[in-house]
Amino acid sequence: MGVISKVRARVLPAPQRRTLDELTQDLVLSSGDTTSKRSAFWTMLTLSSVIAGGGVLTDSTATVIGAMIIAPLATPIMGIALGSVQRRRTGSARVVLLACLLVIVVGMAMSMTLPSGYDLLSNSQISSRTSPRLMDLIAALATGLAGAVALARRDVAAVLPGVAIAISLVPPLVVAGVCLGQLSGWLALGALVLFVSNLFALVFGGMVVFASLGYGAEADKAAGRPARRAYVGMVLLFAVAFVPLTANTVVTLLLNTWTGQTKDAAEQWLADEPGASVTSVDATSRTMYIHVRTPGDLPPVESLLERLKGRIPDGTPVVVDTSRGRRIDAGAVGD
């Protein structure tokens, strides 16, 4: 027995494996009692979208988690994985596309309740889902594998609610809808990238697990090379999500480094001023905002710019905000 076979036997023991018919009944809405399945799916998806929208707009983590558990969107996504392994069309991709449109529309409609000028990034439920990073993709891939294993085994189905919470499918789509409703296209794009990476991770994990169990063995033999094309296609799509997430991670790490360097320089700048302190440093739209608290006048801002040379990129605009409501445009580093 090879290493792969031993691992498969340990992770997916034969007595606990579900049959292909059982998986098909659970994951493919076009099999069995299709009317009841579709009715339940669209009803629960609509309700979960409204719940997620309410949780996002009120910045309630508990409400959003509830929507994650209720949302049935992972079912047709895993149906895509099963259909890909079997090399047959199940209609799951069309269901997922229509479901995504529904959730986004619900988010757009609920965004109309927000006051004009609302700062979307001040809401943690929105800000945490509009700037996805590489670690989100890694976590999603592990969650996709866990979900596929839970579906393939009879004895670990109880972990599926945890998988639904971890993979986060409906909330990013709702956030995308809210951002589109507020005409914030870039934020909506970030939320969509998070959803797409989670979707690819689920499909990829499902294909790996289902193929290792032999659910698509007969179809693979009949299809030959086209079966391999499905896996190549998934790897390419996975790379499409990998590139922007990696780039965003690098940018975030650089920004964290630069804000830390800016805070150190600002603290040195205020070191000789009694009672003065740096409360925070933010990087917004390529500008460093230094928030300070001081009972008296500030030192010359030219000395601050001198301290920042070599610590942050030249040409970066610097603005100092004081606790007394005064804003000083210090200029750009290196000018």
C-alpha positions in Angstrom: 0.0 0.0 0.0 1.4 3.4 -1.0 1.8 6.4 1.2 -1.2 8.2 -0.4 -3.4 5.1 0.1 -2.3 4.8 3.8 -3.1 8.5 4.4 -6.5 8.1 2.6 -7.3 5.0 4.7 -6.5 6.9 7.9 -8.3 10.1 7.0 -11.2 8.5 5.2 -11.7 5.0 6.5 -13.8 2.7 4.2 -16.5 1.9 6.8 -17.3 5.6 7.3 -17.3 6.6 3.6 -20.5 7.7 2.1 -21.6 6.4 -1.2 -21.7 8.4 -4.4 -25.5 8.3 -4.5 -25.7 9.7 -1.0 -23.3 12.6 -1.9 -25.3 13.3 -5.1 -28.5 13.4 -3.2 -27.1 15.9 -0.7 -25.1 18.2 -3.0 -26.9 18.3 -6.4 -30.2 20.2 -6.3 -31.2 18.7 -9.7 -31.3 15.1 -8.3 -34.1 13.5 -6.2 -37.0 15.7 -5.0 -35.8 18.8 -6.9 -38.8 21.0 -6.0 -38.4 20.6 -2.3 -34.6 21.0 -2.5 -34.8 24.2 -4.5 -37.6 25.6 -2.3 -35.5 25.0 0.8 -32.3 26.3 -0.7 -33.7 29.6 -2.0 -35.8 30.2 1.1 -32.9 29.7 3.5 -30.5 31.6 1.2 -32.8 34.7 1.1 -33.3 34.7 4.8 -29.6 34.2 5.6 -28.8 37.1 3.2 -31.2 39.4 5.1 -29.7 38.2 8.4 -26.2 38.8 7.2 -27.1 42.2 5.9 -28.6 43.2 9.2 -25.5 41.8 11.0 -23.1 43.7 8.7 -25.0 47.0 8.9 -25.3 46.9 12.7 -21.7 45.6 13.0 -22.9 42.6 14.9 -20.5 39.6 14.8 -23.1 37.2 16.4 -25.7 38.0 13.8 -23.3 37.5 11.0 -22.2 34.1 12.4 -25.9 33.1 12.6 -26.3 33.9 8.9 -23.2 31.8 8.1 -24.7 28.8 9.8 -28.1 29.2 8.0 -26.7 29.9 4.6 -26.8 26.8 2.3 -24.5 28.2 -0.4 -21.7 25.7 0.3 -24.0 22.9 -0.9 -24.1 23.7 -4.6 -20.4 24.8 -4.5 -19.5 21.3 -3.3 -21.9 20.1 -6.0 -19.6 21.8 -8.5 -16.6 19.8 -7.1 -18.5 16.6 -7.3 -19.7 17.3 -10.9 -16.1 18.2 -11.9 -14.7 14.9 -10.6 -17.5 12.9 -12.3 -17.1 14.9 -15.5 -20.8 15.7 -15.8 -23.0 18.8 -15.6 -25.1 19.1 -12.5 -26.4 22.6 -12.9 -24.6 23.6 -9.7 -22.5 26.4 -11.3 -25.7 28.1 -12.5 -27.2 27.8 -9.1 -24.2 29.4 -7.5 -24.1 32.3 -10.0 -27.8 33.1 -9.4 -27.3 32.7 -5.7 -24.5 35.2 -5.7 -26.6 37.7 -7.7 -29.4 37.3 -5.2 -27.2 38.0 -2.1 -25.5 41.0 -3.7 -28.9 42.5 -4.6 -30.1 42.0 -1.0 -27.0 43.8 0.2 -27.5 46.7 -2.2 -31.1 47.0 -1.1 -30.2 47.0 2.6 -27.5 49.6 2.0 -30.2 52.1 1.2 -30.8 52.4 5.0 -27.4 53.8 5.6 -27.1 57.6 6.2 -25.4 59.7 3.5 -21.7 60.0 4.0 -21.5 56.8 6.0 -17.9 55.7 6.5 -17.9 52.0 5.4 -14.4 51.3 6.7 -15.5 52.3 10.2 -17.6 49.2 10.3 -15.5 46.2 11.3 -17.7 43.7 9.4 -17.1 45.6 6.2 -13.4 46.6 6.6 -12.4 43.0 7.6 -13.9 41.6 4.3 -12.8 44.2 1.8 -9.0 43.7 2.1 -8.4 39.9 1.9 -4.9 38.6 2.4 -3.0 35.4 1.5 -3.7 33.9 4.9 -7.4 34.1 4.1 -6.8 31.8 1.1 -4.7 29.4 3.1 -7.4 29.2 5.8 -10.1 28.8 3.1 -8.2 25.9 1.5 -7.9 24.1 4.8 -11.6 24.7 5.5 -12.5 23.4 2.0 -10.6 20.2 2.7 -12.3 19.9 6.1 -15.7 20.4 4.6 -15.1 17.8 1.9 -13.9 15.3 4.4 -17.0 16.0 6.6 -19.3 15.4 3.7 -17.5 12.2 2.6 -17.6 10.7 6.1 -20.7 9.6 8.0 -19.2 10.1 11.5 -18.1 13.8 11.3 -21.1 15.6 9.9 -21.4 17.5 13.1 -18.5 19.7 12.1 -20.3 21.1 9.1 -21.7 24.2 11.0 -18.1 25.0 12.0 -17.0 24.7 8.4 -19.9 27.1 7.4 -18.7 29.7 9.9 -15.0 29.4 8.9 -15.5 29.6 5.1 -17.6 32.7 5.2 -19.6 32.7 1.9 -22.7 34.9 2.2 -21.2 37.8 4.3 -18.6 38.8 1.7 -21.3 38.9 -1.0 -23.5 41.0 1.3 -20.6 43.3 1.9 -20.0 43.6 -1.8 -23.7 44.5 -2.3 -23.5 47.1 0.5 -20.4 48.7 -1.0 -21.9 48.7 -4.5 -25.0 50.3 -3.1 -22.8 53.1 -1.6 -20.9 53.4 -4.9 -17.6 52.1 -3.4 -16.5 49.9 -6.3 -13.0 49.1 -5.0 -14.3 48.0 -1.6 -16.9 45.8 -3.4 -14.1 44.3 -5.5 -12.1 43.4 -2.4 -15.1 41.6 -0.9 -15.7 39.7 -4.2 -12.1 38.6 -4.3 -12.5 37.2 -0.8 -15.6 35.3 -1.8 -14.0 34.0 -5.0 -11.0 32.7 -3.1 -13.3 30.9 -0.7 -15.3 29.5 -3.5 -12.2 28.2 -5.3 -10.8 26.8 -2.1 -14.1 24.8 -1.5 -14.2 23.5 -5.0 -10.5 22.6 -5.0 -10.7 20.9 -1.6 -13.8 19.0 -2.7 -12.2 17.8 -6.0 -9.1 16.5 -4.2 -11.1 14.6 -1.6 -13.8 13.2 -3.9 -11.2 12.2 -6.5 -9.1 10.4 -3.9 -12.2 8.4 -2.9 -12.7 7.2 -6.4 -16.0 8.9 -6.9 -15.0 10.0 -10.4 -12.9 6.9 -11.4 -15.2 5.7 -14.2 -15.7 9.1 -15.6 -12.0 9.8 -15.6 -11.3 6.7 -17.6 -14.0 7.6 -20.1 -12.9 11.2 -20.4 -9.1 10.7 -20.5 -7.3 14.0 -21.0 -10.3 16.3 -20.5 -10.5 15.1 -16.9 -7.0 16.4 -16.4 -8.0 19.7 -18.0 -10.5 20.2 -15.2 -7.8 20.1 -12.6 -5.5 22.3 -14.6 -8.3 24.8 -15.0 -8.9 24.8 -11.2 -5.2 25.4 -10.6 -5.2 28.4 -13.0 -8.3 29.8 -11.3 -6.7 29.3 -7.9 -3.7 31.3 -9.2 -6.1 34.1 -10.2 -7.2 34.4 -6.6 -3.7 33.8 -5.3 -2.0 36.8 -7.1 -4.2 39.6 -5.8 -4.3 38.2 -2.3 -0.5 37.9 -2.2 -0.1 41.4 -3.5 -2.5 42.8 -0.9 -0.7 40.9 1.8 2.7 42.4 0.7 1.2 46.0 0.6 -0.4 45.5 4.0 2.9 44.3 5.5 4.7 47.3 4.0 2.1 49.7 5.3 2.3 48.2 8.8 6.1 48.7 8.7 5.9 52.3 7.4 3.2 53.3 10.0 5.4 51.8 12.8 8.4 53.7 11.5 6.4 56.9 11.3 5.1 56.5 14.9 8.7 55.9 16.2 9.9 59.1 14.4 6.9 61.1 15.6 7.5 60.0 19.2 11.2 61.1 18.9 10.0 64.4 17.4 7.8 65.0 20.5 10.2 63.6 23.1 11.2 67.1 24.4 7.6 68.4 24.6 6.1 67.9 28.1 2.8 66.0 28.1 2.9 65.5 24.3 2.3 62.0 22.9 1.4 60.2 19.6 -2.0 58.6 19.9 -2.1 56.8 16.5 -0.7 56.7 12.9 -2.9 55.9 9.9 -2.0 55.4 6.3 -4.9 56.5 4.1 -4.7 57.2 0.3 -0.9 57.2 0.3 -0.9 59.9 3.1 0.5 59.3 6.6 -1.8 60.8 9.3 -0.1 61.3 12.6 -2.6 61.9 15.5 -1.0 63.6 18.5 -2.0 64.9 21.9 -0.2 68.0 23.1 -1.0 70.7 25.7 1.2 73.3 24.0 2.7 74.1 20.6 4.3 71.5 18.4 7.9 71.5 17.3 8.7 72.5 13.7 7.3 70.0 11.3 10.5 70.2 9.2 12.4 68.2 11.9 9.7 65.5 11.7 10.1 65.2 8.0 13.9 65.0 8.5 13.4 62.1 10.9 11.1 60.3 8.4 13.7 60.4 5.6 14.8 56.8 4.9 12.1 55.4 7.1 9.2 55.7 4.6 9.2 56.3 0.8 10.1 59.7 -0.4 7.2 61.8 -1.6 4.8 60.4 1.0 2.5 63.3 2.2 2.4 63.7 6.0 -0.4 65.3 7.9 -0.4 66.0 11.7 -3.7 66.1 13.6 -3.7 67.5 17.1 -6.2 66.8 19.9 -7.2 70.5 19.8 -8.7 70.1 16.3 -5.7 71.6 14.4 -4.5 69.9 11.2 -1.0 70.7 9.9 -0.1 69.7 6.4 3.6 69.0 6.9 4.4 68.4 3.3 6.0 65.3 1.7 9.0 63.4 2.8 12.1 64.1 0.8 10.8 67.3 -0.7 
